[in-house]
Amino acid sequence: RAPCRLILKSRSPDSSLMHINKLRFAFLVVVIQLLSAFTTAQTAADAPLPGPGKPVERDLRGGEVHTYAVQLTPGQFLEVIVDQRGIDVVVTLFAPDGKQLLEVDSPNGMRGPEPVAFIARDSGHHKVQVRSLEKGAAAARYEIRIEALRVATAEDVKADRTRQLAAMLATARTEDEGVALLAKEPDLITADLWKQVNERGRSQNGERATITFRIGLRIAEQAGHKLGIATSLNNIGATYHRRNDLKPALEYFQKSLPLAEEIGEKRLVATLLDNLGDLYRQQGNFAEAVRHFKKELALREQLGSKPEIVTALLKLGNAHRFSANPSQALESFHRALSISEGLPNKTPLAQTFLNLGLFHRIQSNYAESLDYYMKELKLREELGAKPAVANVLVNIGIVFRLQGDYSRALEYYEKALKLSEELDAKRGIADALSSIGELQRLQGNYARALEYHRRSLALSEELKNKGGMARELHRIGIVYNRQGNSDLAMEYFQKDLQLYTEIGLKGLIADSLNSIGAVYSNNKNYAAALEYYQK
């Protein structure tokens, strides 16, 4: 072997001196930048929060953090309001030693107040931190102000106890643990405690939200708060519905509806009709879906909120579409379009474009479908609604796939995947991966297809999304069937059939039964194939 040589180029004395000077200059620039950043951070961290009646308005964008200091002594009551004006913020309060005391993120989106109330235990500078909920959020304004700063009254102390109990209940590991906490504070079991627990539940997900709402139901029942009972029943149903667990969801919605009608809470009744319509549509009971959406639409028209009327029309249109009634579906969509075009908020219009794009795609009117999806894409980008942008990119990709233009389809799928990864939107990532996997299968790239579907399946399992899990199991089964691996195809089809049966999605159950029949038919087991085809 030839020896390895290290060659060093010599420098002249002048060039060496110039090189050293350049290094010194570069080092000085870095030091100045670090000092500048440190000074800026210190200034932002130490920004004093002016007293009552002196609000502060500022712009905030995703990734930024604004911190304010307020001096408190033990026993002082502080109430701070952060008014969101186009950006969804999280407000956190820290003790003088840096310990987090509480965090507030009300489920009111990008507008409305985020209230922080607290009685100080320690003396010193407390920190109020304001940050954007979304890392990629566009810049928008908020106002922060001290609403109250005083020696705590007896009412303040009770309210503080209620807030602390609500926080503990919202983190209870089980419903029984929450009941035990309630037993220790019977004087706090009021409609106000229910409201606070309910608000915390609305910002939670999955089983955690279900436990919080169940505890809220216990509070409402003990307090004799009928609106609280009806709302809690609906909210519990909604947590099951989001997990595609349709049987308990239906049970809770049906319990809530007559109580909401009894107390005359029209908006809650409309919400329940909407939830039930969605659930019946998923179950394949399209006649019931149409009936519930029609009742919801009539109620929304009484309430007079045009964005909600648009949403009800879109839901009704989709129920008609699933009922194989395209003319009535299109009539509902066009009514929604005429209303949404006149609204200052363009989100309902974007939703209408989405539904019209889907309608024409299913009707194989691909040019019209693309036209509506492109209109939706433009609006979503203007609105800065990045998760919705990722969704429409997938839909555009599907249209190109259906037209046989696989290169354009892949282009849009990969754009959607990249954006969802930037947002850390796991459901969006799973959908994009699944679409790419399907495209790879259509092109005969079975190993690549399995890779993408397995990645999507892992994400759906992490999210406990039964619908996503069943979809990927079915698509993996299709790939194995194409490869001629009947045993593995059957294994995956049986798994997705079990999940779809648990969820109660009849159309997809039919797809699974058909696929199992096809495997038996390929193996010349025609009796078993016929049995599954007939099912």
N, C-alpha and C positions, 0 to 999 in steps of 0.2 A: 504493500500500500504506500502511496505517496504521503510524505509528511504534511501535516496541517500547518500552514504558516500564518502568523499574525503580522500584518504589515501596518506600520505606524507612519503616518505622514508627518514630517517635521514642519514646524512653523517658524517663520522669521520672528525676531523679537518684536517688531512693530505689529505684526498680525496677531501675535499672542496677547499683546497689550490691548489691542482693539477688541479681541475676543473677551478678555476679562472685563473691559468696560461695558460691553454689551450685556454680559451676564449680570453685572452690578445694576445696570439700568432696568433690566427685566425684573430683577429681584425687588427693586425699589417700587416699580409699578404694581407688582403683586401686593406688597406691603400696604401701599396707599389704598388699593382696592379693598383689601381686607379690613383696614381701619375704617374706611368709608362705610362698608357694609355693617360693621359692628356698631358704628355710631348711629346709622339709620335704624338698626334693629333695637338699640337701646332707646332711641327717641320714641319709636313706635310702641315699645313695651311700656314705657313710662308715661304715655299720654294721659294726663289727668282727665277724669270724667267730671265735667262741670256740674254744679248743683242743680236742684229742681228748677224747672222753668227755663233751662238753657240747653236745648237739644243740639246735637252735633250731627251733621249730614256728611256722608262720605261715599265714595265709589268703592266697590269691592269686586274683584274678579276671582275666578276659580284658582285655588292654590294659595291665595293671600290670607293672611291672618292679621286682624287688628286687635290690639290689646289696650285696655284702659285700666287705670288705677283709681281706686276710691278708698279713702281712709275711713275705717270703722272702729268703733269701740264696742266691748261686750254689751249685749242687750239692745243694740241699735237695729232697727228694721230698715232694710233696703229693698226697694222695688225698682227694677230697671226694665224699660220697654225698648226692644229693638223692632222698629217698624220696617218690614221688608217691602221694597218697592221695585220688584223685578228680579230679585235673586233670593234663592232659598238658603237661609243661613242657620248655623248651629251656634248657640250661645252657651258658653261655659264659664262658671264662676270658680275661682281658685282662692284658697286661704293664703295668709301671708307666708306660710312655709311652703307654698307651692302645691299643696294637696288639693285635688279636685273635689269641690263641694257638691256641685250639681251641674247638669247639662240639660238644655232645653232645645227641642226640635219639634215644634207643633206641626201636625199634618195639614198645614194650610198652604203648602206650595211656596210660590215665589212672592206672594203678597200677604200682608197681614202681620199682626204683632207676635213677637216671641217674648213673653213676659218672664222675668226672673225675680223671685221674691225670696228673702232670706233674713234670718236673725243672726247677727254676728255672735260668735262664741269667743273670738280672739280679737286682740287689738292689733292694728297695723294696716298696711296697704293690701287690700283685696284686689284681685285682678278679674276683669270681665273681658273674655275673649270672644271675638266674633269671627267666624270663618265660613266660607262657602261650603254647602253640602256636596256640590259636584266640583271635581277638580278642573273640569274643562268649561265651567260656566263663564258666559260673557260678562263683561263689567256692567254693573247696575248699582243703583243707589240704595242706601238704607239710612234710617235715622235712629240714633241711640239717645235716650234721655233718662234721667233719674225721675221717676214718677213720685216716689216718696222716700224720705230719709228722716227717721224720727226714732224716739225711744219707743220700743215695742209695747203695744197695748195688750190687754187680755185677749182681745179678738185676734190680734196679730199672732200671739202665742198659740192659740188654738188652730189658726190657719196654718201655722208652721208645722204643728204636730200632724195635721191632716196631710200636708205635702210630704212629710217624711214617711208617714204610713203608706201613702200612695206609691212612693218610690220603692219601699220594701215589698209591697204587694206585687208590683210589676216585675220584681226579680225573684219572687218565690218559686222554688223549684217544682212544687206541685200545688194543686188546688187545695189539698188538705193543709199544707203549710200556710197558705194564705188564710184559710178559715181559722187556724190557730192564732195567727196574728190579729185577726179581727176580734177574736174573743177577748183579747187583752185590752182593746180600746173600744168598748161598746158605745161610748158617747160620741165617737167620731164616725159612726156608720150613718152617713147622711147622703143626700143627693149630690152634695159637693164632692164628697170622697169618691162616689161613683163616677162623676164627671172626670175627675183627675185620673183615676185608674183607666177609664175608657180612653182618654186622650193618649195615655202612655201605650195602651194596647194598639192603638191605630198606627203607631210608629214602629211596631214590631212585626215579625214575620213567623210563619210556620207554627210549630207546637208552642213556642214561647208566647205568641199572640193568643193562641187558643186558651192557654192557662190563665193569662191576664183577663181575657174577656169572661171566662167562667167565674173567676173571682169577682169581677164586676157584676155578673148576674146575681151572685150571692148577696152582694151589698145592696143592689136594687131591690131584691126580694125582701130583705130584712128591713129596708127603709120604706117599703111600700111605694116605690117609685116606678109607676107603670111605664112611663116613657123609657126609663132606664132598663126595665125588664125587656121591653120590645126591642130596643136598640141592641142590647147585649145578645139576645137570641139571634138577631140578624147578623151581628158581627161574628159570632161563633160559627154560624153557617157559612159566612164568607171565607173564614180561614180554611174550612174544609173544602169549599168550592175552589179556592186558589190552588189547593193541592190535588185537585181533580178527584176528591173523595166525595162523590155525588150523593150517596145515600144519606149520610148524616147531614150533609148540607141541606138537602131537601127537607129533612125532618125539622131542622131548626128554622128554616125560612117559613115553613107551614105553621109552626107554632107562633112565630112573630106576627104574621100577617093579620089574623083576626084581632089581636090585641092592638096593633097599630091602627086598624080601622075603627075599633071601639073608642079609642081616645081621640080620633079625628086628626091624627098626625099625617097629613097628606103627603108631605115630602118623603117620609119614611115608607108610607104605603107604595109610593111610586118606585122607590129604591127596591123594595121587596118584589114588586111586580117585574122589575127589570132583572133582578137576580133569578127569580123563578123562570122567566122567559129564557134566559141564557142556559139555565140548567136543563129545561125541557128540550131545548134545541140540541144540546150536547147528547142527551139521551135518545135523540131521534124522534121525539114526540113533537112533531112540527105543528100539529094542530093546536096543542096546548101552548106552544111557544107563541104562535100568532095571536091566540086569544089573550095571553098575558101582555104582550107588547102593545096590542090595541088598547087595552085598558090603561096601560102606562101612558101611552100617547095622549089619551083623552085627559088624564090627570095632569100631565106636563103642560098641556095647552091651558088648563085652568090656572095653573101656577104661573104661567106666563114667561118662563125663562127660555128664550129662543135657543141658546146653545143646548139646553136639555131637550128641547123639542127636536132639534136636529139629531141628537144622539138616539132618541126614541124612534125616529123615522128610519134611521140607518139600521137599528136592531130589527124593526119590523120588516124592512126590505130584505134583510138577510134571511129572516124566517120564511118569507115568501119564496126566496130563491131556493132554500132547502126543500120547500114544499113543491118544487117543480112548477112554480107559478112566476115565470120571469117577467111577464107584463106588469103584474102588481108590484114586484120587486123594483123594477125600473121606475115605476110611478113614485114609489116611496123615496128612492134615491134622488129623483129629479126635484121632488118637493124639498128635500133636505138641501139640495144644491141652491135652489132659489132663495131659501132663507139664509143659508150660511154665507152666500156672496155679499149680503148686505150687512154682515156683522163686522164690527171693528176688530175683534179678536179672530185671527185667521186660523186658529187650531181646528174649529169645526169644519171649515172649508177643506183643510188638509185631510181630515178624517173622511169627508165626503168623496174627495178625489181617490182616496185609498179604496173605499168600498166600490166605487164605479170602476176602478182599475181591476179589482178582483172579479166583479160581475162580468165584465167584458172578456177577461181572461178565461173564465169558466165557459163562456159562450163561444170561445175560440175566435173572438174578435181581437186579434193580437195588436193590430195597429192602434185601435181605440184604447185598448188596455195600456199600452206603452204611453200613449198621449196623456192619460190621466195620472199614471205613475210618475211621469216626468214633471207634471204640474205639481204633484204632491211633493216630489223631491225638492223642487225649487222653493216651495213654501216652507218646508221643514228646515231647510238650510237657512232661510231668512229668519225663522223663528229661533234658530239655535238649538233645535230639539234633536240632539245627536243620536239618542237611542232610536228615535223614530226614523232618522236618516238611515241608520244601519238596517232597519226593517224594510224600508222601501227599496234599498239597494238589493236586498235579497229577492224581493218581489220582481224587480226589473230583470234580475238574473234568471228567474223562473220563466218569464215570458220569452227571453232569448233561448233558453233551453228547449222550451216547447216548440220554438220555430226551427230548432236544429242548429242554432248558431252557438256552439259550445264555447268558442273562444270568447265571445262577448259575455256569455253567461258567467264564465269563470272570472272574467275581469270584474264584474259587479259583485260576485260572491266574495272575492278576495278584498275588495274595497270594504264590504260590510264586515268581514272578519277583522281587518286591521282597525277599523273604527271601534268595534265592540271590544277588542283587546285594549285599546287606548282608554276606554271608559271602564274597563274591568267589569263589563256587563256579561256575566257568565251565561245567562240564557241566550243573549244575542250571539255570543261566541258559539254556543252549542248549535244554534239554528244554522249559522253560516257553515260550520264544519259539516253538518249533516247534508246541506245542499251541495257542498263540494264533493262529499263522498258519493252522493247520488250521481253527480256528473261523471265522476271517475268510473263508476259502474257502467254507465251507459256507453262509455268509450272502451270498455273491456279491461280497464286497469283495476283488476279485482283486489290486488294487494293494497294499492293506494286507497281504494274505496273502504276496505276494512279498517285501515289505519284511521281515516277521518271519522268513520262511524263509531269506532271504539273511543276515540277522544271525546266525541259528542256524548256518548253514553256515560262516560265517567263524570262529565260535568252535570248531566241530568240526574245521576245518582247522588252527586254531592248536593244538588239543589232539592233533592227529594221530589223531583218533578216526574210523576208517574207517566203523564202523557208523553213527555220527551223520552223517557226510558223505553216505553213500549214502541215508540216510533223507531228508535235506533235498533232495538232488538229485531223488529220486523225487517228493517232494511239490511241488517247483517244477515238475517235468514235468506233474504233474496239473493245476496251475493253468493252465499254458500250454495244455494240452489243452482245458480248460474254456473258455478264451478263444478257441479255434479256431485257435491258432497251432501247427499240426502239426509244422512244422520244428523249432521250439524244444522242443516236447514230446518229439519223437523224440531230439533231441540229449541232453536231460537223462536220459531213460529209458535210453539206451545207456550213459551215464556211470555211472548207479547200477547197471546190470546188470554192468558191468565190475568195480566195487568189490565188489558182493555175491558175484560169482564168485571174486574174489581171496580174500575172507573165507571162503567156503564155506558160506554160509547158504542152504540149499536152499529153504526156504519163501519167503524174500524174493526169491530168484532167480526163482521161479515167478511172484511178483507182478509183477516187472519184465517178464518175457516176456509175461505177459498184457496189461500196459499197452502194450507195443510192438505186440502184435497188435491192440489196440483202435484205435491210431492208424492202422495200415494199413487196418483195416476202415472207419474213418471216411472214409478217402480212396478207398474202393471198390477197394482192392488186396486182393481176397479171398484170392488164392493165398498172398501173403506173410502175411496175417493168420492163415490156417489153419496155416501152418508154425509160427508162434510160439505159437499156442494149443495145438498138439499138443506142442510142446516143454514 
